[in-house]
Amino acid sequence: MCIQMSNEILNKICSGLPLNPLPSSKKTRNTNVPHAPDRKSSLTDKERKLAIKNALRYFPSNIQPQLIDEFIYELDTYGHIYMYRFQPDIEMRAYPIDEYPCKCKAAAGIMLMIMNNLDKRVAQFPDELVIYGGNGQVFSNWAQFLLVMHYLSIMTDEQVLIMYSGHPLGLFPTRIDCSPRVVITNGLVVPNYSSMNEYDRLFALGCTMYGQMTAGSYCYIGPQGIVHGTFITITNAARKKFGKNDLCGKVFVSSGLGGMSGAQPKACQLLGCIGVIAEVSEEAAKKRYDQGWCQELIYDLNQLINRIRECREKKLATSVGYVGNVVDVWERLANEKEILVDLGSDQTSCHNPYQGGYYPVQLSYDEGRQCMKNDPKKFKELVHESIRRQIAAIDKLYERGMYFFDYGNAFLLTAKQAGAPIGGDEGSGCIRFKYPSYVQDIMGDIFSLGFGPFRWVCASGLESDLQETDKIAQHVIKDLMSNKDIPDNVLEQYNNNLKWIQEAEDAKLVVGSQARILYSDQMGRINIGLAFNQAVRTGRLKGPIILSRDHHDVSGTDSPFRETANIEDGSAFCADMSVQNVIGDSFRGATWVALHNGGGVGFGEVMNGGFGMFLDGSVKADDNIRQMLYWDVINGVSRRSWSGNKNARQTVERAMANESKLKVTMPNELAEECMKKLSL
């Protein structure tokens, strides 16, 4: 597409709501893309009228009569008013930053990130603005998208855009020196009303939305965003199970190829193991296969078992997408005479199990979608029965030597709610089920060293810029590794990260924008950020860089079933860390910040936040990097140190030795006499 044509497209979608003339009504949904499950509205008649009124208020009174009937139809048919009429008929993708109309270059960077989220190669259900996880949205309707793009195109450095759960409250005057350009909140409700039932009602009313993590903060970069974490997690699971990293001939079984879960087969490819990932949606499975993230698709269960057996015997590395229900796979494996699986997990969207996140084995995919809308009570019962069957099969394999872990998708929490015998004492300060959370067994100690999913996007859109950033990151890591005072556990992480970034280009991880993910610690993030900014300043990079991270990080998320599952002082249920993190990032140099209720484990079960930082080569950007990235890591490490984590204590002590202004309250060891008295 020529630059002139893309400029015309972007100018059009940045011009505000198209009212004269109105876009044509879309009588039917696009059959070329998958769609979010239809939701059964539980609104009262009074609330239904309020939902329609809420949607119409985006438009002038003289326009509303032309829209009311289709808004009523959308609410009654789909359970939400998406305003399909206003979805732009354009190629939605991350255009090079210089093609966006703007008065503030950082705002153009945010527009690029938003459009990347909605790229149909990236988004799970693009027409419903759902990016991943079944219900994680960037906006609640298409009018919000158009208004936000307009506001970003006209904003200056003296304005901030305020976002309330997808709704742009407006542009407000602010200080030019230390204010973010955008402040986002998603799903924040009065705590007593933070339940899925209340969320369903408020979402139907158009009053809130589920931002997941990086969906609602505009920072999703496709399945690459979690593939490094998946790689690390499976590697360390293998180390626990086999005492070594070599996965040749080993079988990993899980489920989910839709959004973030799509990283699983690619991680298996990179690890050289046999990955078997079940997916009930043929559309989702084919999407990952066509993108090269899954090497084989198999539809027949007998054929799947034969293929697993063949790959084990010949020690062939592959990633297999099984188009079908994972419960069938688990039950078949449990009934086989020989053990055909070594490692297991699950990545269905169990934070949202009754509205498309989990499909019961008793129904086909299409039958499940019908049942969840027409008979949600029965659907919930079937989900619970299916999960109990899944756990029963996993239990049999576990008893025969398989290692199974919860991958932070609320699978074990949902299993407990379904009545499966998996333990989980909620009376203690730290919940432990029969099977470990991967944070408890693996990632918690890595987070406590300050390492987490750091990422960047090349705003030029040039592949050559991404290649240069890979080289820069490699150089920075090698330089950090040359320090003889680095502890062995930190050096091990640097070695893993160096190997990752050296192989990243060949792994073909890019889906959508020219982006990269790399686990890094505080020093690594700061030094990589400064090196990128210097490269922008000197022209080595042809365009700005946008830094970000997953909310699933050292400091970003409070979640007793995932990120803070290894916090054992009773504070795993407290949300001070994630809230303080966003507040601190906002005045230390973030270009935009986001705070969300809900994430990978469900509404009311997690608070999480994130940021975006625009690097334009300026000296001010250098200061932002030093200030904000420092806080963004040390906050969570300090909290983990106070809870008693030894890795975190080591990290904080090193940080205080390097920065005289840092004074962190450190926990004291419990006296032996007190331990005896408390029978500890």
N, C-alpha and C positions, 0 to 999 in steps of 0.2 A: 504494500500500500504506500503511495507517495505521501510525502510530508504534507503537501497542500490538502490532500483529501483527509488525512488524519486530523489536521488542524481544524478543518470544517466540522468534522464529527465532534471533536472535543469542545469547540466553541458552542456547538448546538446544545450538547448535554450540560454545559456550564451556564446556560442562559436562563435557568430557572424552570418553573413548571410551564409546559407548553399548553396554553389555554386558548389561543386564537390562531389557527383552529386547534381543537382538541385532537389528540391522536385517535385513530380508529379503535373502537371497542374490540377486544379479543374474545370472540365468542367461545373458542375452545383453547385448551392449553397446548403448548408446543409438544408434539409427540417425539421430537428428536432429542430430548433431554429427559433424564429421570426427574420425578417430582416428589416433594415431601408427602408423606402420608396425609390423607384427609383427616381432619380433627373433628371429633364430635363435640359440638358446642354444648356446654352445660349452663349457658346464660339463661337467666329468666327473661320473660318478654320485655320487662323494663330495661334490663341490662342490654339486651339485643338492640333495642332502640338507641341506647346510649352509645354502643359500639359504632353504629352507623353514623350517628351524629358526630362522634369523635373523628371518624374518617373524613366526613364531609367538610369539617372545619378547615382543612388545608386549602379549600378552593372557594373562590368568590361565590356569593349567593346566586348570581345569575347562571353559574355553571352547574351548581349542585343538582338541579332537576335532571340533567343529562347523565348524571353519575349514580344516582341513588339506587336504581334498579339493579345495576350490575354489582354494586357494593353489597346489596342485600343478597344477591345470588352467591357471591364469593363467601360471605359469612355463613350462609346456610349450607353451601356445598362443601367448602374446604375448611370451615371452622375458623377462618381468619380472613381479613381484608388485605390482600397483597397489592391491590391496585395494578393488576397486570397491564391495563391499558397504557400505563405510563412507563413500562419497561422499554428502554430505548432499543430500537432495532439496529444495533451496531455490533461490531466485533468487540466484545468486552475483553480487554487485556491490559497489561501494563505497557502503555505507550512510553517512548523515551521522554524524559522529563521536560526537555525543551519544547515539546509540542503542546504542552498544557498552557492555556491562557491563565495568567496569574499576575498579581502585584507583589507576591511574596513567594520566593522560590521554595521555601520549606513547605508551603501550602501545596505547591505542585507535587512535591514528594509524597504528601499524604494522599492526594488524588491518585497518584500512580499506585500506591499500596492498596487503596480501596478497589480500584479496577482490577488489580491482580487477584484480589480475593474473589471477585465475581467472574473471573475467567472460567468458562465452562470446563476447561481442562483441570482447573483447580477446585472449583466449588462442587459440593456434593449435589445440591439441588439449586442450581443457579437462578431459576425463575422465581423461587420462593426466598431468595437471598440467603439460603442456608449454605454455609461454607463447609462445615464438617460436623460430625457427631450427631447427625439426624435432626438437630434443631438449633445448632449454633449459628446465629445470624450476624450479618454485618449491619443490616437495617431491618426494620419491621415491615416496611412497604416501599414501593418505588417512588412515591412522592418524596419521602425522606432522602433517598439517594439523590434525586435531582436538586433538592434544596441544599443539601450539603455540598454538592459539587459547585453549585452557584456561589454559596458563601465562601468556599475555599478559593474560588477564582477571583473574588473581589476583595478578600481580606488583606490587610496590611500588617506590618510588624507591631502595630499599636492596637491590635485587636486579638481577641481570643474567641474561638467557637466553643460553645457549651453544648454538650450532647447528653440528653436524658434518655437512656434506653432506646436508642435509635432515632429519637426525635431531636432535631436541631433547635434548641431554645433560641439561638441567635448569636450574632456577633456582638461582643461587648468590649468597651475600651479597656486597655490594660497597660502596664508598664512595658516598655520596649526591651529593657535590659535583662529581665529574669523571668518572664512569663512564658508558659507553653503557648503554642498556637491553638491546640485543641485539648479540652479536658472532657473525658468520656466516663460516664457511669452506666452500668448495665445491670438490670435486675435488682437494684437496691430497694428493699422494702422494709417497713417496720418489722423488727425481728419476729414478733409474735405471728406474723402473717407470711413467713418465709417457708411455705410448703408448696409441693407440686400442684395441689388442688387450687391454691390461691394463684399460683403462677398461671395455670391454664385459664383461669377466669380473667386475670389482668391482661394476659396476652391477647385473648379474644376481644377484650375491650380496647385494645390498642394502647394500653398504658405502660407496658413493660415488654422486654424481650430477653431471650437467653443469648448472651453474647459468647457463651463457652469461654474460651481463653483468647486465643489470637484472632478469632473470627470478629468479635465485636471491638477489638482494638486495632483492626486493620493490618495485622502483622503476620497473617498466615502466609506461608510460602509453599503450600502443597505438602505432600507426604514427606518431602525431604526434611521438613521441620522437626520430625520426630525420629527419622531413620538413624541418626547417630546415637540417640538415647536408646533405641531398640537394639542397635548393634552392641552397645556397652552392656545393656541389661542381659541379653542372651549370652554374651561372652562371660559375664560374671556368674550367671546361672550355671554355665558349663563348668566353670572353675570350681564352684561349690559342689557340683555333682560328680565331676570326674577328676578334679584336682589339676586340670590343665585347660588351656584355651582351645585346643584342637577339637574341632567339631566334625571332622571327616567321618562320614558314615552315620552320624547321629541325626535323629529325627526330632524336629520341633513341630508341635501341632497347636494351632490356635484358630481363631475365627476373625473375620472382618477384613474386607478389602475396600470399604467405602471411603472413609476420609483419612484421619490420622492412622487408622489401622492398616491402610494400604502400604505403610512403611515396612510391615513385617516380612513380606516375601523378598523385598530388596535387601533387607538386613541379612536374611538367610543366604542370599546369593553372595553377599560380601564376606560372610563367615565361612562359606564353603560347606554348609550343612544341607540337610534335606528338610525344606520348609513345606509344611502342608497347612494351608490356610483356607478354611471353609467360608463361603459367602453365599447367602440365600438369594441375593439380587444378581441375576445374570448381567444386567446393565453395569453394575459396579465391578463385577469380575472382569468383564470384557474391557472396561475402561483401563484398569490396571494392566491387563495383558497387552493391550494396544500401546500403552505408554512404556512398555518394557520393564515394568516393575514386578511382573509375574511371568515366569518362563513357560509354564504349561497350564492349560485348563483341562480338567477332567470332570465329566458329568456323571459317570457311573461309579458306584461305591466299590463294586468288585474290581473294577479296573484300577481304582485308587489304591486299594490294598495291595494288589499285584505290583503296582508301580513302586509303592513304599518298600515292599519286600525286595524288589529288583535293585533299587538304589542303595538299600542297606548292604546287600550282598556284594555289590560292585563298588560300593563307596562312591557313588555318583553324587555330585552336588547339584541341587536343583531347587526351584521354588514352584510348588504346585498349588494352583487355585482350584479347590473343589467346589463346584457350583451345586450347592445343596446345604442342608442344615448340619451344623457341627455336632449336634447331639447324635445324629446317625453315625458320624465318624467315631465319636467317643465310645458309643455302645458297641460298634463293630470291633474296634481295637481292644476293648475290654474282653470280648468273647474269643479273640484269637488265642491260639495255644501259645505262640511265642510273643514276647514283648516286642512291639514294633514302634514304640515311641519312647524317647528318652527324656524330653523336656516338654512341658505343656503350659499354656496360658489361655487367655481369652481377651478379645478386644471388641466384643459387641458393645454397643452404646448403652450399657446397663444403667447409666445415669438417667435414661429415658426409656425404660424397658416396655412401657405399655403404649407407646406412641411411635413405634417403629424402630426403637433401639435394639429390641430383641424379638425374634420371630420364633414362636413355639414349633417344635418338631411335628406336632400333630396336624399342622396345616401347611399347605403350600404357601409360597410367598404371596401370591395373589389372594388366596383365601384369607391369609393373615391380615392383609391390608383392608379387606372388606370387614372382617370380624372386629378389628380394633375400632372401626368407625360405627358399625351397626350394633355391636353388642360388646361394649368395652368391658363390662363385668366378666363375661365369659372369656374374653381375650386375656384378661388379667389372670384368671384361674388357670388357663392353659399355659401361660407364661410360667407361672409358679410350678405347675406340674412338670413342664419341660426342664426347668432349671434343676428341679430335684432329681430328675432322671440323669441330667448331665453330671451333677455332683456324684451320684451313685456310680456312674461309669468311671469318673476320674478317681474316686476312692479306690476302686478295684485296681486300677493301674498304679496308683500311688503305693498301694500295699505290695505291689510286685516290683517296685523300684523306680518308678517315674518321679521326676522332680517337677512339681507344679507350683506356680506363683500367680498371684493376682497382679495384673498389670495396670492397676489404678483406674479401672473403668467402673468401679462399684459392683463388680461381678459377685464378690463374696458377700457384700452388704445386701445385695438383692437376693442372693441365695439364702441368707439368713431370714430375710423378710418372707421368703417363700416357704420357710419351714425346713430347709435342708440342715442336716446335723453338722455344721461346720464351726461351732463354737462362736467366739466373739463376745467377750465379757465387757459390757459397756460400763460396768461399775468401776473399772480400773482407769488409771490415767492414760493408758496406752492400749488400744484395742488390738488384740491378736486373735486371728481366726486360726482354724486348723492348718490352713495354708498361708504362707507369709505374703504380705504385701511386698512388692519388689523394692519399695523404699526401705522397708524394715531390713530386708536381707541384702540389698545391693546398693541402691542409689543414695540412701540416706547418708552414708559415710562419705560418698563422693560429693554430695551437696555440702557437707560439713567442712570439706576442704576448700570450698568456694567455687567448685567447678559446676558449670551448668550450661544449658543450651543457648549460647551466644549466636547471633546470626546477623547477616548483612545483605543488603540489596544494592546492586549497581544501578543507579538511576538513569544512566545513559542507555541502558538496555543492551549494551555491547557485551558479547561473549568474551572479547579480548580483555575488557575491564575485569570480569570475573576471574579470568586466568591470572591477571596481574595481582588481584587481591589474594588468590591462593598462594602465590609466590611470596607476597609480603607477609602473610600469616606464618608461612613456613619459616621464614627468616627470623621473625620475632620469637617463635617457639624455640628454635635452635639457640638463639641468644639467651633466652631465659634458662635453658637447660645447661648452659655453660657455667652458671653460678654454682660453685662447689658447696654452698651452704644450703642447697635445696634438700629438704627431707626426702627419703626414699619413696614415701607414699605419694608425694607430689610429683616427683620425677617420673614415676610410673604413669601418672595421668598425662604428663607432657609427652611421654613416648607414645602413648595411645593416640593422643591428639595429632601428633606429627604424622604418624602413619596414616591417620584418617585423611588429613588435608592433602597429603601427597598423592593419595589414591582417589580423591573426590572427583576430579574431572573425568577420569576413565570410568567411574561408576555411573556416569550419566544421571545425576540426581536432579537436574533442573526440570521442574514442571512449572511453567508460567514465567515469572520474572527471573532475571539473572541473579540468583540468590545462593547463599551458602550457609550451612549450619556447622558449628564447631563448639564442642564443649571446651570451656576455658574458665580460668579462675580470675580473681580480681586483677592481678598484675598482668595476666595475658590479655584480658579485655581492654584494659587501659592502653597498654603498649600497642596492641593491634589497632585500636581506634586512632591513636595518635599517628601511627604509621600510615593509615589510610588517609587521614586528613592531610598529612604532609604530601602524599602522592596526588591528592586532588589539587593542592596548592601549587605543586610544581608542574602539573600537567601530565604526570605519568599515567594518571587515570583521567579519562575523557569526560567524566561527569561526577556529580556528587555521590556520596555513599549514605545509605540510610541504615543505621544500626538499630537492632532490636534484640529481643530474646523471647523464648517461650515464657508464659507466666509460670509454667511448671519449672521452677528454678529454686535457687538457694533461698531467696528472700520473697519471691513473688506470691506465694500461695500458702494459705493456712487451710489444711484439709486433714482431719484425723484419719481418713481412709486412704490417704496418698502422701502428699508432700511432707506432712508433719506426723506421719504414722510412727516414726521412730523417736518422737519427742515424748519422753517417759516421766516428766515431772508433773503431769496432769494438765499441762497447758496446751495440749494438742487441739483442744476445742476452742481455743482463744484466737481471735483474728487481729490482734494488735500488729503483728509483723507485716502482713500484707497491706494493711491500711497505712501504717507509718511509712512503708516503702514508697507507695504512690505519692504521699504528701512530700516526702523528702526528695524524690525524683523531680517533682513539679517545680521546685524552686532552685534546683541545682543544675538545670540545663537541659532537661528533656524537651523535645519539640512537641510531643504530645504524651499524655498519660491516660491510663484507663484503670478503673476499679470495677470488678464484677462480683456479683453473687451468682454462684453456680459455675461449674466447669465440668471436668471429666467425671466427677462422681455425683453430680446432681444439684438441683436448686435447693438452697438451704443447708447444703453439706459442705460448702467451701466458699471462701473469699479469696479472690485472686486479682492481681494487677500486673500491668505491663507498661511499656513505654516505647516510643520511637525517638530517635535522635538523628537529626539531619547534619551531615558533615559537608560543608561547602568550602573547606580549605582555609577558613578564617582562623585568626588567633582566638577569637571568642569560642569557636568550636573546640579548640584545644582545651580551653579552661572548662568547658562543659563536660568534656570527656573525663578529665581528671577528677572533677567534683562529683558528677552524677554516677559514673560507673563505679567509683570508689564506694559510695553509699549503697548502691544497688546490690552490692555483694556483702559488705561488712555488716549490714543490718541483720541479715539472716544468719550469718555465721555467729554473730554475737549472741543472738537468741538461742541458737543451737548449743553454743558453749555454756550458757547459763543453765540449760536443761541437763547438762552433764556429759555431752558428747566430747570424747577425747580428741577426735580429729579437729573439731571446731575450736576447742581450747588451744590446740597447737597453732591453728591458723590465726586466731586472734592475738596470741602472744607474739607471733612473727610480725603481724601488722602493727602492733603497738611498738615493737622494737624499731620499726622503720618510719613511724610517724609519731613525733612527740606530742602532737595535739590530740591524739586518739587515747582516750581513757575509758576502757570498758570494765564494767563491774564483773568480776570473776567469781565463780562459785567456790566455796571452801569445801574441802573433803569432810565427811561426817566422821566425828571422833569414834574410835573403836568402842569406847564405853557407851556412847549413844546408840551405836548400831546394835550392841547387845541388848540394851534396854528396849529397843524397838523391835527386837527379834528379826533384824534384817540380815 
